Amino acid sequence: MAKQLKTVIDSRSIMTELVLPNDSNGLDHMMGGRLLHMMDLCAAISAQRHANRICVTVSVDTVTFDSPIHLGEIVIIESWVNRAFRTSMEVELRVVAENALKHARRTCNSAFFTFVAIDNNGLPTPVPDIYPQTSKEQERYSAAGERRKQRLALSRTRI
């Protein structure tokens, strides 16, 4: 049986939410933990769309907090699978804050999450390959392979 190929767009997910007082800290900025929770959910949706399986977070790396998201702003989280390996996938995220009153948007955060697909017995299971269609997707695909090498090397140093 031939291994199924999927495209990056098949995994794309977008979440949008208004930042309310319960989401913010004393500076009226969205709390980092709340944002990471939302990012993990969005990334999980992308991974599960790609794998057609339940997927679990294995690692989170290269999270940047470039600009605070303010109380009352709209947070937009977009995620997609850059590359699929045997049982794992790298999911890239981009976070944008929108001030609807000023008609302004800015990129606030980015990250790479790694997910593994799980079978009915709770064990890692193979995922479909991904077919990058654009030059940008091909760049992300190649870069994901390099990041994976770094993650694996780092994980060996912790054993």
N, C-alpha and C positions, 0 to 999 in steps of 0.2 A: 504494500500500500504506500503510495507516494505521500511524503510529508507535506502538510498543508502550508501554503504561503499566505501571509497576511500583509496588509499595507499599514503604514504608520497611521494613516487617517482612520483606519478601523478601530484604533485604540484611543483616539482623541476623546478627552473629557473636559468639560468646562463647568465649574461651579461658581455661582455668584451669590454673595450674601452681604447684607448691610451690617456694618460694625455698630453694635449696640453697647450701652453702658456695661452690661454684664461681660462683654468681650474685651473690655479695655482696662488699663491700669490707671494709676494715679496721675499719669501724664496725659490721659485721654488718648493713648496709643493702644492699638490692638495688642493683646498679650501674645508673646512669641509662642507659648505652649498651645494657645487656642489656634493660632495660625498653623502650627505644625500638625495639629490634629486634623484640621481641614485639608491640609496638603496630603496627609496620609490617606484620607478617604478618597480624594480625587485620584491620587496615584493608584490606589487599589482598584478603582473602577477601570482605569486604563489597562492595568495588568489583567484583570478578569475579562475584559472585553477581548484582549489579545489571546489569552489562554483558554477561554471558555471553561475555566475552573476557578475554584476558590484559590486565592493567592494570599500569601503572608509576607509582611515586610521583613526583609533580612538585614538591610542596612540603609542608613541615611547618611549621605556624605555631601560635602560641598554645599551646605546650606548657607546662603548669604542673606543678610538683613541690611539691604542698602538704604532703605528709606522707611520711616515708620508709617503705618497705616493709621489714620486718625479716626476718632469717634465720628460716626455719621457718614464716613466714606463707604463706598461699595468696594468690596474685595472680589476680584475675579481671579480664579485659579484655573490654569489650563495645564493639562498633562497629556503625555503621549509616550508610547514605547519607542525608544531609540534603537534597541537591538534585543533580540532574543538569543539566548544561549541554549544549553540543553534543557534545563529545568528552570532557569532564571531569566529575568528580564530587567534591563535598565529602563527606568521611567524618568523622564525629564519633566520638571515643572517650572512654570513661569507664573509669578504673582503680580498682578496689576492692581493699583488703587485708583479708584475713580471718584473724583469730586463732581457730582452731578450738577451742583449749583454753579460751578465755574466751567463746566464742560471741559475738564482736564483729566488726563490719565497719565500715570507714571508707573514704570516697572519698579517694584519694591524688593522682590525676592526671586531667587531661583534655587533649584536644588536637583540632586539626582538621588533617586531611591532605587533600591534593588528589591525585587519581589521574586518569590519562588511559587510555582504552581503546586498544588497539593491534590493527591488522589483521594479516593474514598476511604483509604486506610490511614490518611494523615501523612503519607510519604511524598517526597518530591516526585513529580511526574513530568515527562517531556512536554514542551510547548512548541507551537508552530514557529517556523522561521518567519522572519520579517523581510519584506521586499521594499527597500527604500526607492521611491519613485523620482524624487527631485534631487538636484545637486546638494541642497541643504540637508536633506534626509540622509544622503550618502555620507556627507561630512560627519553628521551626528552618529551614524552607524559606525564609521571608522573610529571616531573618538571614543565611543562607548567601549570598543574592544581594548583600547589603550587604558581607559579607566579601570576596566575589569582586571587587567594585568596588575595594576597598582593595588587594587583592593585585595586580590589574592595574595600578593606579596606581603601586604600589610597584615593580613589575617594570619599568615604563617609566622610572623614575628611575635604574635601574641600567644602562641601555643606554648 
